[in-house]
């Protein structure tokens, strides 16, 4: 997020040599970016082990073939969205000491949440970046311009490109973030792009909302 004065959201994006990206959810309080209150950070759901159920064998039953293993995908290396002029490499993001998803410490970085899905597998692949800084718009500043039907390409570490089609762009209050919908497991290859959005509260020093782009992988 950005402290007043700040560039209005409708302004054109300008690249800078100075760091500037905005955030999904900061794990520490800083003076620039999408900062501040711990509750502003999306918290990925904890993994819940599924209890195994063993069926009693029947003498006449024919053994079922082993199920087809789910595709695992490969870690992403970069993300691009031609509609908004986005083309950036990715860094890894994990879980902070407070249990919340990390965000890039450098405002010029875009990050992939390593606890989520991978492109080419079963999602969602979650990618986070900053929207602006105290000085200028950031890489995800134009995320709000994406619309259903736009394409986002994610290139994995092997050079394979997975193209996703945007299905929805929505803002959610940080105190009512749809964690399960954003981070929850899916049987399809999904993508989530997350940044800050909504109203900038100069008193608290951060935005009220998180902006999320939902996208689904195109069939081969």
mmCIF file of the C-alpha atoms, coordinates in Angstrom:
data_MODEL
# 
_entry.id   MODEL 
# 
loop_
_atom_site.group_PDB 
_atom_site.id 
_atom_site.type_symbol 
_atom_site.label_atom_id 
_atom_site.label_alt_id 
_atom_site.label_comp_id 
_atom_site.label_asym_id 
_atom_site.label_entity_id 
_atom_site.label_seq_id 
_atom_site.pdbx_PDB_ins_code 
_atom_site.Cartn_x 
_atom_site.Cartn_y 
_atom_site.Cartn_z 
_atom_site.occupancy 
_atom_site.B_iso_or_equiv 
_atom_site.pdbx_formal_charge 
_atom_site.auth_seq_id 
_atom_site.auth_comp_id 
_atom_site.auth_asym_id 
_atom_site.auth_atom_id 
_atom_site.pdbx_PDB_model_num 
ATOM 1   C CA . UNK A 1 1   ? 0.000   0.000   0.000   1.00 0.00 ? 1   UNK A CA 1 
ATOM 2   C CA . UNK A 1 2   ? 0.968   3.550   -0.190  1.00 0.00 ? 2   UNK A CA 1 
ATOM 3   C CA . UNK A 1 3   ? 1.016   6.406   2.248   1.00 0.00 ? 3   UNK A CA 1 
ATOM 4   C CA . UNK A 1 4   ? -0.562  9.697   1.232   1.00 0.00 ? 4   UNK A CA 1 
ATOM 5   C CA . UNK A 1 5   ? 0.127   11.288  -1.091  1.00 0.00 ? 5   UNK A CA 1 
ATOM 6   C CA . UNK A 1 6   ? -0.287  8.393   -3.510  1.00 0.00 ? 6   UNK A CA 1 
ATOM 7   C CA . UNK A 1 7   ? -0.939  7.840   -7.185  1.00 0.00 ? 7   UNK A CA 1 
ATOM 8   C CA . UNK A 1 8   ? -4.556  7.163   -8.020  1.00 0.00 ? 8   UNK A CA 1 
ATOM 9   C CA . UNK A 1 9   ? -5.329  3.613   -9.166  1.00 0.00 ? 9   UNK A CA 1 
ATOM 10  C CA . UNK A 1 10  ? -6.346  4.682   -12.643 1.00 0.00 ? 10  UNK A CA 1 
ATOM 11  C CA . UNK A 1 11  ? -2.978  6.255   -13.475 1.00 0.00 ? 11  UNK A CA 1 
ATOM 12  C CA . UNK A 1 12  ? -0.650  4.579   -16.007 1.00 0.00 ? 12  UNK A CA 1 
ATOM 13  C CA . UNK A 1 13  ? 2.079   2.287   -14.737 1.00 0.00 ? 13  UNK A CA 1 
ATOM 14  C CA . UNK A 1 14  ? 5.658   3.583   -14.848 1.00 0.00 ? 14  UNK A CA 1 
ATOM 15  C CA . UNK A 1 15  ? 8.636   1.339   -14.162 1.00 0.00 ? 15  UNK A CA 1 
ATOM 16  C CA . UNK A 1 16  ? 11.187  2.520   -11.655 1.00 0.00 ? 16  UNK A CA 1 
ATOM 17  C CA . UNK A 1 17  ? 14.717  1.841   -10.548 1.00 0.00 ? 17  UNK A CA 1 
ATOM 18  C CA . UNK A 1 18  ? 13.457  2.421   -7.014  1.00 0.00 ? 18  UNK A CA 1 
ATOM 19  C CA . UNK A 1 19  ? 11.819  -0.569  -5.343  1.00 0.00 ? 19  UNK A CA 1 
ATOM 20  C CA . UNK A 1 20  ? 8.043   -0.561  -5.492  1.00 0.00 ? 20  UNK A CA 1 
ATOM 21  C CA . UNK A 1 21  ? 5.516   -3.410  -5.370  1.00 0.00 ? 21  UNK A CA 1 
ATOM 22  C CA . UNK A 1 22  ? 2.453   -3.720  -3.144  1.00 0.00 ? 22  UNK A CA 1 
ATOM 23  C CA . UNK A 1 23  ? 1.423   -6.567  -1.008  1.00 0.00 ? 23  UNK A CA 1 
ATOM 24  C CA . UNK A 1 24  ? -0.987  -9.275  -0.390  1.00 0.00 ? 24  UNK A CA 1 
ATOM 25  C CA . UNK A 1 25  ? -0.306  -9.550  3.238   1.00 0.00 ? 25  UNK A CA 1 
ATOM 26  C CA . UNK A 1 26  ? 2.706   -8.238  5.025   1.00 0.00 ? 26  UNK A CA 1 
ATOM 27  C CA . UNK A 1 27  ? 4.108   -10.285 7.832   1.00 0.00 ? 27  UNK A CA 1 
ATOM 28  C CA . UNK A 1 28  ? 5.944   -7.281  9.260   1.00 0.00 ? 28  UNK A CA 1 
ATOM 29  C CA . UNK A 1 29  ? 5.066   -3.630  9.632   1.00 0.00 ? 29  UNK A CA 1 
ATOM 30  C CA . UNK A 1 30  ? 6.938   -1.392  7.216   1.00 0.00 ? 30  UNK A CA 1 
ATOM 31  C CA . UNK A 1 31  ? 6.640   2.216   6.149   1.00 0.00 ? 31  UNK A CA 1 
ATOM 32  C CA . UNK A 1 32  ? 5.803   1.489   2.519   1.00 0.00 ? 32  UNK A CA 1 
ATOM 33  C CA . UNK A 1 33  ? 3.767   -1.122  0.718   1.00 0.00 ? 33  UNK A CA 1 
ATOM 34  C CA . UNK A 1 34  ? 0.661   -3.004  1.762   1.00 0.00 ? 34  UNK A CA 1 
ATOM 35  C CA . UNK A 1 35  ? 1.689   -2.943  5.374   1.00 0.00 ? 35  UNK A CA 1 
ATOM 36  C CA . UNK A 1 36  ? 0.736   -3.100  8.916   1.00 0.00 ? 36  UNK A CA 1 
ATOM 37  C CA . UNK A 1 37  ? -1.836  -4.953  10.915  1.00 0.00 ? 37  UNK A CA 1 
ATOM 38  C CA . UNK A 1 38  ? -1.219  -8.691  11.177  1.00 0.00 ? 38  UNK A CA 1 
ATOM 39  C CA . UNK A 1 39  ? -4.881  -9.378  10.417  1.00 0.00 ? 39  UNK A CA 1 
ATOM 40  C CA . UNK A 1 40  ? -4.339  -7.937  6.946   1.00 0.00 ? 40  UNK A CA 1 
ATOM 41  C CA . UNK A 1 41  ? -2.395  -11.029 5.919   1.00 0.00 ? 41  UNK A CA 1 
ATOM 42  C CA . UNK A 1 42  ? -4.159  -13.997 4.311   1.00 0.00 ? 42  UNK A CA 1 
ATOM 43  C CA . UNK A 1 43  ? -3.539  -17.127 6.337   1.00 0.00 ? 43  UNK A CA 1 
ATOM 44  C CA . UNK A 1 44  ? -3.329  -20.327 4.265   1.00 0.00 ? 44  UNK A CA 1 
ATOM 45  C CA . UNK A 1 45  ? -5.339  -23.200 5.729   1.00 0.00 ? 45  UNK A CA 1 
ATOM 46  C CA . UNK A 1 46  ? -3.449  -25.849 7.631   1.00 0.00 ? 46  UNK A CA 1 
ATOM 47  C CA . UNK A 1 47  ? -3.265  -29.237 5.952   1.00 0.00 ? 47  UNK A CA 1 
ATOM 48  C CA . UNK A 1 48  ? -5.769  -31.671 7.383   1.00 0.00 ? 48  UNK A CA 1 
ATOM 49  C CA . UNK A 1 49  ? -4.806  -35.332 7.068   1.00 0.00 ? 49  UNK A CA 1 
ATOM 50  C CA . UNK A 1 50  ? -7.520  -37.554 5.689   1.00 0.00 ? 50  UNK A CA 1 
ATOM 51  C CA . UNK A 1 51  ? -8.215  -40.731 7.620   1.00 0.00 ? 51  UNK A CA 1 
ATOM 52  C CA . UNK A 1 52  ? -7.770  -43.902 5.591   1.00 0.00 ? 52  UNK A CA 1 
ATOM 53  C CA . UNK A 1 53  ? -10.779 -46.179 5.269   1.00 0.00 ? 53  UNK A CA 1 
ATOM 54  C CA . UNK A 1 54  ? -10.102 -49.881 4.677   1.00 0.00 ? 54  UNK A CA 1 
ATOM 55  C CA . UNK A 1 55  ? -12.898 -51.901 3.114   1.00 0.00 ? 55  UNK A CA 1 
ATOM 56  C CA . UNK A 1 56  ? -13.253 -55.594 3.906   1.00 0.00 ? 56  UNK A CA 1 
ATOM 57  C CA . UNK A 1 57  ? -12.277 -57.665 0.856   1.00 0.00 ? 57  UNK A CA 1 
ATOM 58  C CA . UNK A 1 58  ? -14.927 -59.794 -0.796  1.00 0.00 ? 58  UNK A CA 1 
ATOM 59  C CA . UNK A 1 59  ? -13.891 -63.141 -2.331  1.00 0.00 ? 59  UNK A CA 1 
ATOM 60  C CA . UNK A 1 60  ? -15.704 -62.485 -5.604  1.00 0.00 ? 60  UNK A CA 1 
ATOM 61  C CA . UNK A 1 61  ? -14.605 -58.874 -6.058  1.00 0.00 ? 61  UNK A CA 1 
ATOM 62  C CA . UNK A 1 62  ? -12.403 -57.977 -8.997  1.00 0.00 ? 62  UNK A CA 1 
ATOM 63  C CA . UNK A 1 63  ? -9.519  -55.712 -7.945  1.00 0.00 ? 63  UNK A CA 1 
ATOM 64  C CA . UNK A 1 64  ? -9.932  -52.162 -9.221  1.00 0.00 ? 64  UNK A CA 1 
ATOM 65  C CA . UNK A 1 65  ? -7.100  -50.690 -11.265 1.00 0.00 ? 65  UNK A CA 1 
ATOM 66  C CA . UNK A 1 66  ? -4.886  -48.203 -9.473  1.00 0.00 ? 66  UNK A CA 1 
ATOM 67  C CA . UNK A 1 67  ? -6.228  -44.664 -9.867  1.00 0.00 ? 67  UNK A CA 1 
ATOM 68  C CA . UNK A 1 68  ? -4.397  -42.396 -12.249 1.00 0.00 ? 68  UNK A CA 1 
ATOM 69  C CA . UNK A 1 69  ? -1.958  -40.346 -10.176 1.00 0.00 ? 69  UNK A CA 1 
ATOM 70  C CA . UNK A 1 70  ? -2.649  -36.638 -9.991  1.00 0.00 ? 70  UNK A CA 1 
ATOM 71  C CA . UNK A 1 71  ? -0.299  -34.410 -11.957 1.00 0.00 ? 71  UNK A CA 1 
ATOM 72  C CA . UNK A 1 72  ? 2.115   -32.644 -9.642  1.00 0.00 ? 72  UNK A CA 1 
ATOM 73  C CA . UNK A 1 73  ? 3.212   -29.791 -11.877 1.00 0.00 ? 73  UNK A CA 1 
ATOM 74  C CA . UNK A 1 74  ? 6.534   -27.992 -11.660 1.00 0.00 ? 74  UNK A CA 1 
ATOM 75  C CA . UNK A 1 75  ? 7.551   -24.873 -9.698  1.00 0.00 ? 75  UNK A CA 1 
ATOM 76  C CA . UNK A 1 76  ? 6.854   -21.652 -11.601 1.00 0.00 ? 76  UNK A CA 1 
ATOM 77  C CA . UNK A 1 77  ? 9.687   -19.395 -12.740 1.00 0.00 ? 77  UNK A CA 1 
ATOM 78  C CA . UNK A 1 78  ? 7.841   -16.385 -14.182 1.00 0.00 ? 78  UNK A CA 1 
ATOM 79  C CA . UNK A 1 79  ? 4.404   -14.883 -14.776 1.00 0.00 ? 79  UNK A CA 1 
ATOM 80  C CA . UNK A 1 80  ? 3.151   -12.681 -17.605 1.00 0.00 ? 80  UNK A CA 1 
ATOM 81  C CA . UNK A 1 81  ? -0.138  -11.010 -18.468 1.00 0.00 ? 81  UNK A CA 1 
ATOM 82  C CA . UNK A 1 82  ? 0.023   -9.245  -21.853 1.00 0.00 ? 82  UNK A CA 1 
ATOM 83  C CA . UNK A 1 83  ? -3.194  -7.301  -21.221 1.00 0.00 ? 83  UNK A CA 1 
ATOM 84  C CA . UNK A 1 84  ? -1.510  -5.285  -18.454 1.00 0.00 ? 84  UNK A CA 1 
ATOM 85  C CA . UNK A 1 85  ? 2.103   -5.390  -19.612 1.00 0.00 ? 85  UNK A CA 1 
ATOM 86  C CA . UNK A 1 86  ? 3.165   -7.746  -16.824 1.00 0.00 ? 86  UNK A CA 1 
ATOM 87  C CA . UNK A 1 87  ? 6.207   -9.989  -17.315 1.00 0.00 ? 87  UNK A CA 1 
ATOM 88  C CA . UNK A 1 88  ? 8.138   -10.816 -14.149 1.00 0.00 ? 88  UNK A CA 1 
ATOM 89  C CA . UNK A 1 89  ? 10.324  -13.564 -12.668 1.00 0.00 ? 89  UNK A CA 1 
ATOM 90  C CA . UNK A 1 90  ? 9.158   -15.196 -9.442  1.00 0.00 ? 90  UNK A CA 1 
ATOM 91  C CA . UNK A 1 91  ? 10.745  -15.667 -6.041  1.00 0.00 ? 91  UNK A CA 1 
ATOM 92  C CA . UNK A 1 92  ? 9.650   -18.251 -3.462  1.00 0.00 ? 92  UNK A CA 1 
ATOM 93  C CA . UNK A 1 93  ? 7.306   -17.287 -0.610  1.00 0.00 ? 93  UNK A CA 1 
ATOM 94  C CA . UNK A 1 94  ? 6.659   -19.481 2.411   1.00 0.00 ? 94  UNK A CA 1 
ATOM 95  C CA . UNK A 1 95  ? 4.874   -19.146 5.744   1.00 0.00 ? 95  UNK A CA 1 
ATOM 96  C CA . UNK A 1 96  ? 6.090   -16.524 8.207   1.00 0.00 ? 96  UNK A CA 1 
ATOM 97  C CA . UNK A 1 97  ? 6.606   -16.997 11.933  1.00 0.00 ? 97  UNK A CA 1 
ATOM 98  C CA . UNK A 1 98  ? 3.121   -15.575 12.510  1.00 0.00 ? 98  UNK A CA 1 
ATOM 99  C CA . UNK A 1 99  ? 1.547   -18.310 10.369  1.00 0.00 ? 99  UNK A CA 1 
ATOM 100 C CA . UNK A 1 100 ? 0.705   -15.950 7.530   1.00 0.00 ? 100 UNK A CA 1 
ATOM 101 C CA . UNK A 1 101 ? 1.860   -16.143 3.956   1.00 0.00 ? 101 UNK A CA 1 
ATOM 102 C CA . UNK A 1 102 ? 5.040   -14.217 3.305   1.00 0.00 ? 102 UNK A CA 1 
ATOM 103 C CA . UNK A 1 103 ? 5.121   -11.407 0.760   1.00 0.00 ? 103 UNK A CA 1 
ATOM 104 C CA . UNK A 1 104 ? 8.135   -10.091 -1.139  1.00 0.00 ? 104 UNK A CA 1 
ATOM 105 C CA . UNK A 1 105 ? 10.385  -7.978  1.070   1.00 0.00 ? 105 UNK A CA 1 
ATOM 106 C CA . UNK A 1 106 ? 11.588  -6.146  -2.028  1.00 0.00 ? 106 UNK A CA 1 
ATOM 107 C CA . UNK A 1 107 ? 8.879   -4.060  -3.639  1.00 0.00 ? 107 UNK A CA 1 
ATOM 108 C CA . UNK A 1 108 ? 10.129  -5.011  -7.101  1.00 0.00 ? 108 UNK A CA 1 
ATOM 109 C CA . UNK A 1 109 ? 9.614   -8.744  -6.576  1.00 0.00 ? 109 UNK A CA 1 
ATOM 110 C CA . UNK A 1 110 ? 6.669   -11.012 -7.333  1.00 0.00 ? 110 UNK A CA 1 
ATOM 111 C CA . UNK A 1 111 ? 6.445   -14.264 -5.405  1.00 0.00 ? 111 UNK A CA 1 
ATOM 112 C CA . UNK A 1 112 ? 4.999   -17.764 -5.634  1.00 0.00 ? 112 UNK A CA 1 
ATOM 113 C CA . UNK A 1 113 ? 3.558   -19.371 -2.491  1.00 0.00 ? 113 UNK A CA 1 
ATOM 114 C CA . UNK A 1 114 ? 5.462   -22.658 -2.203  1.00 0.00 ? 114 UNK A CA 1 
ATOM 115 C CA . UNK A 1 115 ? 2.777   -24.210 -0.012  1.00 0.00 ? 115 UNK A CA 1 
ATOM 116 C CA . UNK A 1 116 ? 0.213   -24.068 -2.804  1.00 0.00 ? 116 UNK A CA 1 
ATOM 117 C CA . UNK A 1 117 ? -0.160  -25.609 -6.240  1.00 0.00 ? 117 UNK A CA 1 
ATOM 118 C CA . UNK A 1 118 ? 2.189   -25.667 -9.205  1.00 0.00 ? 118 UNK A CA 1 
ATOM 119 C CA . UNK A 1 119 ? 1.409   -24.880 -12.847 1.00 0.00 ? 119 UNK A CA 1 
ATOM 120 C CA . UNK A 1 120 ? 0.540   -28.006 -14.770 1.00 0.00 ? 120 UNK A CA 1 
ATOM 121 C CA . UNK A 1 121 ? -0.679  -29.755 -11.631 1.00 0.00 ? 121 UNK A CA 1 
ATOM 122 C CA . UNK A 1 122 ? -3.672  -29.326 -9.388  1.00 0.00 ? 122 UNK A CA 1 
ATOM 123 C CA . UNK A 1 123 ? -3.962  -25.845 -8.008  1.00 0.00 ? 123 UNK A CA 1 
ATOM 124 C CA . UNK A 1 124 ? -4.278  -23.301 -6.951  1.00 0.00 ? 124 UNK A CA 1 
ATOM 125 C CA . UNK A 1 125 ? -0.952  -21.745 -7.837  1.00 0.00 ? 125 UNK A CA 1 
ATOM 126 C CA . UNK A 1 126 ? -0.853  -18.598 -5.676  1.00 0.00 ? 126 UNK A CA 1 
ATOM 127 C CA . UNK A 1 127 ? 1.231   -15.606 -6.771  1.00 0.00 ? 127 UNK A CA 1 
ATOM 128 C CA . UNK A 1 128 ? 1.496   -12.391 -4.741  1.00 0.00 ? 128 UNK A CA 1 
ATOM 129 C CA . UNK A 1 129 ? 2.884   -8.934  -5.428  1.00 0.00 ? 129 UNK A CA 1 
ATOM 130 C CA . UNK A 1 130 ? 2.755   -5.306  -4.357  1.00 0.00 ? 130 UNK A CA 1 
ATOM 131 C CA . UNK A 1 131 ? 0.336   -2.773  -5.812  1.00 0.00 ? 131 UNK A CA 1 
ATOM 132 C CA . UNK A 1 132 ? 2.286   0.413   -5.094  1.00 0.00 ? 132 UNK A CA 1 
ATOM 133 C CA . UNK A 1 133 ? 4.832   2.026   -2.817  1.00 0.00 ? 133 UNK A CA 1 
ATOM 134 C CA . UNK A 1 134 ? 5.143   5.404   -1.167  1.00 0.00 ? 134 UNK A CA 1 
ATOM 135 C CA . UNK A 1 135 ? 6.780   6.714   -4.323  1.00 0.00 ? 135 UNK A CA 1 
ATOM 136 C CA . UNK A 1 136 ? 5.182   5.035   -7.336  1.00 0.00 ? 136 UNK A CA 1 
ATOM 137 C CA . UNK A 1 137 ? 2.890   2.345   -8.775  1.00 0.00 ? 137 UNK A CA 1 
ATOM 138 C CA . UNK A 1 138 ? 4.194   -1.199  -8.538  1.00 0.00 ? 138 UNK A CA 1 
ATOM 139 C CA . UNK A 1 139 ? 4.172   -4.341  -10.667 1.00 0.00 ? 139 UNK A CA 1 
ATOM 140 C CA . UNK A 1 140 ? 0.661   -5.426  -9.627  1.00 0.00 ? 140 UNK A CA 1 
ATOM 141 C CA . UNK A 1 141 ? -0.720  -1.881  -9.834  1.00 0.00 ? 141 UNK A CA 1 
ATOM 142 C CA . UNK A 1 142 ? -2.690  -2.710  -12.980 1.00 0.00 ? 142 UNK A CA 1 
ATOM 143 C CA . UNK A 1 143 ? -4.055  -6.009  -11.705 1.00 0.00 ? 143 UNK A CA 1 
ATOM 144 C CA . UNK A 1 144 ? -7.527  -4.447  -11.464 1.00 0.00 ? 144 UNK A CA 1 
ATOM 145 C CA . UNK A 1 145 ? -7.508  -4.007  -15.255 1.00 0.00 ? 145 UNK A CA 1 
ATOM 146 C CA . UNK A 1 146 ? -7.602  -7.758  -15.853 1.00 0.00 ? 146 UNK A CA 1 
ATOM 147 C CA . UNK A 1 147 ? -11.043 -8.989  -16.876 1.00 0.00 ? 147 UNK A CA 1 
ATOM 148 C CA . UNK A 1 148 ? -12.685 -12.364 -17.474 1.00 0.00 ? 148 UNK A CA 1 
ATOM 149 C CA . UNK A 1 149 ? -11.305 -13.800 -20.694 1.00 0.00 ? 149 UNK A CA 1 
ATOM 150 C CA . UNK A 1 150 ? -7.843  -12.256 -20.363 1.00 0.00 ? 150 UNK A CA 1 
ATOM 151 C CA . UNK A 1 151 ? -4.902  -14.656 -20.403 1.00 0.00 ? 151 UNK A CA 1 
ATOM 152 C CA . UNK A 1 152 ? -2.090  -15.085 -17.885 1.00 0.00 ? 152 UNK A CA 1 
ATOM 153 C CA . UNK A 1 153 ? 0.952   -17.212 -18.753 1.00 0.00 ? 153 UNK A CA 1 
ATOM 154 C CA . UNK A 1 154 ? 3.001   -18.977 -16.096 1.00 0.00 ? 154 UNK A CA 1 
ATOM 155 C CA . UNK A 1 155 ? 6.321   -20.485 -17.178 1.00 0.00 ? 155 UNK A CA 1 
ATOM 156 C CA . UNK A 1 156 ? 7.716   -23.281 -15.021 1.00 0.00 ? 156 UNK A CA 1 
ATOM 157 C CA . UNK A 1 157 ? 11.360  -24.035 -14.212 1.00 0.00 ? 157 UNK A CA 1 
ATOM 158 C CA . UNK A 1 158 ? 11.552  -26.405 -17.200 1.00 0.00 ? 158 UNK A CA 1 
ATOM 159 C CA . UNK A 1 159 ? 10.418  -23.707 -19.623 1.00 0.00 ? 159 UNK A CA 1 
ATOM 160 C CA . UNK A 1 160 ? 6.912   -25.074 -20.121 1.00 0.00 ? 160 UNK A CA 1 
ATOM 161 C CA . UNK A 1 161 ? 4.205   -22.408 -20.386 1.00 0.00 ? 161 UNK A CA 1 
ATOM 162 C CA . UNK A 1 162 ? 0.754   -22.918 -18.876 1.00 0.00 ? 162 UNK A CA 1 
ATOM 163 C CA . UNK A 1 163 ? -1.864  -20.422 -20.061 1.00 0.00 ? 163 UNK A CA 1 
ATOM 164 C CA . UNK A 1 164 ? -4.681  -19.495 -17.692 1.00 0.00 ? 164 UNK A CA 1 
ATOM 165 C CA . UNK A 1 165 ? -7.928  -17.703 -18.514 1.00 0.00 ? 165 UNK A CA 1 
ATOM 166 C CA . UNK A 1 166 ? -9.150  -15.117 -16.021 1.00 0.00 ? 166 UNK A CA 1 
ATOM 167 C CA . UNK A 1 167 ? -12.589 -15.976 -14.653 1.00 0.00 ? 167 UNK A CA 1 
ATOM 168 C CA . UNK A 1 168 ? -13.026 -13.333 -11.949 1.00 0.00 ? 168 UNK A CA 1 
ATOM 169 C CA . UNK A 1 169 ? -11.381 -10.290 -10.368 1.00 0.00 ? 169 UNK A CA 1 
ATOM 170 C CA . UNK A 1 170 ? -12.676 -9.396  -6.915  1.00 0.00 ? 170 UNK A CA 1 
ATOM 171 C CA . UNK A 1 171 ? -11.818 -7.402  -3.797  1.00 0.00 ? 171 UNK A CA 1 
ATOM 172 C CA . UNK A 1 172 ? -12.313 -8.960  -0.361  1.00 0.00 ? 172 UNK A CA 1 
ATOM 173 C CA . UNK A 1 173 ? -12.126 -7.248  3.056   1.00 0.00 ? 173 UNK A CA 1 
ATOM 174 C CA . UNK A 1 174 ? -8.967  -8.286  4.849   1.00 0.00 ? 174 UNK A CA 1 
ATOM 175 C CA . UNK A 1 175 ? -10.995 -9.095  7.957   1.00 0.00 ? 175 UNK A CA 1 
ATOM 176 C CA . UNK A 1 176 ? -13.226 -11.425 5.930   1.00 0.00 ? 176 UNK A CA 1 
ATOM 177 C CA . UNK A 1 177 ? -10.761 -12.972 3.497   1.00 0.00 ? 177 UNK A CA 1 
ATOM 178 C CA . UNK A 1 178 ? -12.075 -16.135 1.723   1.00 0.00 ? 178 UNK A CA 1 
ATOM 179 C CA . UNK A 1 179 ? -9.096  -18.292 2.682   1.00 0.00 ? 179 UNK A CA 1 
ATOM 180 C CA . UNK A 1 180 ? -10.603 -21.615 1.620   1.00 0.00 ? 180 UNK A CA 1 
ATOM 181 C CA . UNK A 1 181 ? -11.665 -20.275 -1.758  1.00 0.00 ? 181 UNK A CA 1 
ATOM 182 C CA . UNK A 1 182 ? -8.278  -18.744 -2.509  1.00 0.00 ? 182 UNK A CA 1 
ATOM 183 C CA . UNK A 1 183 ? -5.913  -21.328 -1.007  1.00 0.00 ? 183 UNK A CA 1 
ATOM 184 C CA . UNK A 1 184 ? -8.118  -24.429 -0.888  1.00 0.00 ? 184 UNK A CA 1 
ATOM 185 C CA . UNK A 1 185 ? -7.234  -27.529 -2.899  1.00 0.00 ? 185 UNK A CA 1 
ATOM 186 C CA . UNK A 1 186 ? -8.793  -27.988 -6.339  1.00 0.00 ? 186 UNK A CA 1 
ATOM 187 C CA . UNK A 1 187 ? -8.904  -30.894 -8.775  1.00 0.00 ? 187 UNK A CA 1 
ATOM 188 C CA . UNK A 1 188 ? -8.199  -28.530 -11.662 1.00 0.00 ? 188 UNK A CA 1 
ATOM 189 C CA . UNK A 1 189 ? -5.167  -26.391 -12.475 1.00 0.00 ? 189 UNK A CA 1 
ATOM 190 C CA . UNK A 1 190 ? -6.012  -22.974 -11.031 1.00 0.00 ? 190 UNK A CA 1 
ATOM 191 C CA . UNK A 1 191 ? -4.207  -19.667 -10.579 1.00 0.00 ? 191 UNK A CA 1 
ATOM 192 C CA . UNK A 1 192 ? -4.619  -16.888 -8.008  1.00 0.00 ? 192 UNK A CA 1 
ATOM 193 C CA . UNK A 1 193 ? -2.954  -13.481 -8.261  1.00 0.00 ? 193 UNK A CA 1 
ATOM 194 C CA . UNK A 1 194 ? -3.169  -11.464 -5.044  1.00 0.00 ? 194 UNK A CA 1 
ATOM 195 C CA . UNK A 1 195 ? -2.399  -7.872  -4.115  1.00 0.00 ? 195 UNK A CA 1 
ATOM 196 C CA . UNK A 1 196 ? -3.950  -5.046  -2.079  1.00 0.00 ? 196 UNK A CA 1 
ATOM 197 C CA . UNK A 1 197 ? -7.075  -3.224  -3.163  1.00 0.00 ? 197 UNK A CA 1 
ATOM 198 C CA . UNK A 1 198 ? -10.028 -1.190  -2.055  1.00 0.00 ? 198 UNK A CA 1 
ATOM 199 C CA . UNK A 1 199 ? -9.765  1.967   0.033   1.00 0.00 ? 199 UNK A CA 1 
ATOM 200 C CA . UNK A 1 200 ? -6.428  3.167   1.363   1.00 0.00 ? 200 UNK A CA 1 
ATOM 201 C CA . UNK A 1 201 ? -6.782  4.106   5.023   1.00 0.00 ? 201 UNK A CA 1 
ATOM 202 C CA . UNK A 1 202 ? -4.225  6.811   5.783   1.00 0.00 ? 202 UNK A CA 1 
ATOM 203 C CA . UNK A 1 203 ? -4.799  6.389   9.516   1.00 0.00 ? 203 UNK A CA 1 
ATOM 204 C CA . UNK A 1 204 ? -3.943  2.688   9.578   1.00 0.00 ? 204 UNK A CA 1 
ATOM 205 C CA . UNK A 1 205 ? -1.417  2.910   6.746   1.00 0.00 ? 205 UNK A CA 1 
ATOM 206 C CA . UNK A 1 206 ? -2.828  0.082   4.640   1.00 0.00 ? 206 UNK A CA 1 
ATOM 207 C CA . UNK A 1 207 ? -5.593  -0.880  2.237   1.00 0.00 ? 207 UNK A CA 1 
ATOM 208 C CA . UNK A 1 208 ? -8.849  -2.319  3.522   1.00 0.00 ? 208 UNK A CA 1 
ATOM 209 C CA . UNK A 1 209 ? -9.049  -5.126  0.960   1.00 0.00 ? 209 UNK A CA 1 
ATOM 210 C CA . UNK A 1 210 ? -7.095  -7.776  -0.881  1.00 0.00 ? 210 UNK A CA 1 
ATOM 211 C CA . UNK A 1 211 ? -7.616  -7.985  -4.637  1.00 0.00 ? 211 UNK A CA 1 
ATOM 212 C CA . UNK A 1 212 ? -7.689  -11.505 -6.063  1.00 0.00 ? 212 UNK A CA 1 
ATOM 213 C CA . UNK A 1 213 ? -7.603  -12.591 -9.699  1.00 0.00 ? 213 UNK A CA 1 
ATOM 214 C CA . UNK A 1 214 ? -9.024  -16.085 -10.249 1.00 0.00 ? 214 UNK A CA 1 
ATOM 215 C CA . UNK A 1 215 ? -7.986  -17.980 -13.384 1.00 0.00 ? 215 UNK A CA 1 
ATOM 216 C CA . UNK A 1 216 ? -8.274  -21.514 -14.766 1.00 0.00 ? 216 UNK A CA 1 
ATOM 217 C CA . UNK A 1 217 ? -5.757  -23.326 -16.975 1.00 0.00 ? 217 UNK A CA 1 
ATOM 218 C CA . UNK A 1 218 ? -6.721  -23.778 -20.597 1.00 0.00 ? 218 UNK A CA 1 
ATOM 219 C CA . UNK A 1 219 ? -7.100  -27.358 -21.746 1.00 0.00 ? 219 UNK A CA 1 
ATOM 220 C CA . UNK A 1 220 ? -4.205  -28.659 -23.875 1.00 0.00 ? 220 UNK A CA 1 
# 
